[in-house]
């Protein structure tokens, strides 16, 4: 059972609702992201949605666009986002972390490398963006590779074309 499923089952059994806040990795400063993630959990977060900054976040509003710009100005990449999650995991192996971003960074990193690194970070990814055929193919490879790694321990991708 995935961390997300287990969390929602626990909430349901306790008759509680979940809190899923969003922050952009690396905003306002990459050195604060892991600390902010822990603060979110102390504040009652059930799941953390961690935004992967992207240079052309057309599907996002101005607040997330500016957060991405600030994070990118600090050199934050998909790889560094995964490293932040791995650091977070050292103190919190339980709270689910979902990466929210665009397909392009996964395509640039390579689907196989992404799936391997996401598995190591014990995170999940949701991609949001209209995708070209090549990008869609990269995401398809990611899904295929992730399923070979094993759903419970590995990475998965959900694609939302918005």
TAURUR-V380422 format. One record per residue. RES is the residue in one letter. PHI is phi in whole degrees, 0 to 359 (* if undefined). D_FIRST is the distance of its C-alpha to the first C-alpha in Angstrom with 1 decimal. Layout:
RES,PHI,D_FIRST / RES,PHI,D_FIRST
//
This chain:
X,*,0.0 / X,288,3.8 / X,301,6.7 / X,293,8.3 / X,299,6.4 / X,299,6.5 / X,298,10.0 / X,292,11.1 / X,295,10.3 / X,297,12.3 / X,298,14.9 / X,297,15.4 / X,298,15.8 / X,272,18.3 / X,68,20.0 / X,248,19.8 / X,259,19.6 / X,259,17.9 / X,244,20.0 / X,233,19.2 / X,281,22.3 / X,242,23.4 / X,224,25.5 / X,268,26.9 / X,300,26.4 / X,90,29.8 / X,244,31.5 / X,275,33.8 / X,207,33.6 / X,304,31.0 / X,292,31.7 / X,263,30.5 / X,301,27.1 / X,296,25.0 / X,299,27.2 / X,296,26.7 / X,299,22.9 / X,295,23.2 / X,296,25.7 / X,298,23.5 / X,294,20.9 / X,299,23.9 / X,277,25.0 / X,111,22.0 / X,295,19.7 / X,269,16.2 / X,218,15.3 / X,250,17.9 / X,259,19.2 / X,253,21.3 / X,284,24.0 / X,268,25.1 / X,297,28.9 / X,218,30.7 / X,287,34.5 / X,224,34.8 / X,281,32.3 / X,294,34.0 / X,276,31.2 / X,255,31.0 / X,281,33.6 / X,297,36.1 / X,293,34.3 / X,289,31.3 / X,301,33.9 / X,294,35.9 / X,299,32.9 / X,297,32.1 / X,300,35.8 / X,296,35.9 / X,296,32.8 / X,296,34.3 / X,295,37.6 / X,265,35.9 / X,82,34.6 / X,288,30.9 / X,233,29.1 / X,301,25.6 / X,300,25.7 / X,293,26.8 / X,298,24.0 / X,295,21.5 / X,295,23.6 / X,298,23.5 / X,294,19.8 / X,300,20.0 / X,295,22.7 / X,302,20.7 / X,297,17.9 / X,299,20.6 / X,253,20.9 / X,221,17.6 / X,278,14.5 / X,261,12.4 / X,297,13.7 / X,295,12.1 / X,237,14.9 / X,245,15.6 / X,276,18.7 / X,242,21.0 / X,189,23.9 / X,256,26.0 / X,289,25.7 / X,304,28.8 / X,297,27.6 / X,292,24.9 / X,298,27.6 / X,294,30.0 / X,290,27.6 / X,103,26.7 / X,300,23.4 / X,294,22.8 / X,297,23.6 / X,300,21.5 / X,300,18.3 / X,294,19.2 / X,291,20.0 / X,293,17.0 / X,297,14.7 / X,297,17.0 / X,275,16.8 / X,52,13.0 / X,233,13.6 / X,237,13.4 / X,226,16.6 / X,240,18.2 / X,259,21.7 / X,227,24.4 / X,164,27.8 / X,302,30.0 / X,242,29.8 / X,285,32.5 / X,302,32.1 / X,299,31.8 / X,293,29.1 / X,301,27.2 / X,294,27.5 / X,297,26.1 / X,294,23.1 / X,300,22.7 / X,297,23.0 / X,300,20.3 / X,300,17.9 / X,297,19.1 / X,295,18.8 / X,299,15.3 / X,293,14.2 / X,292,16.2 / X,286,14.5 / X,104,11.1 / X,299,8.6 / X,292,5.8 / X,261,8.9 / X,259,11.3 / X,265,12.9 / X,221,13.2 / X,234,16.1 / X,243,17.0 / X,252,20.8 / X,245,22.8 / X,277,26.5 / X,245,28.4
//
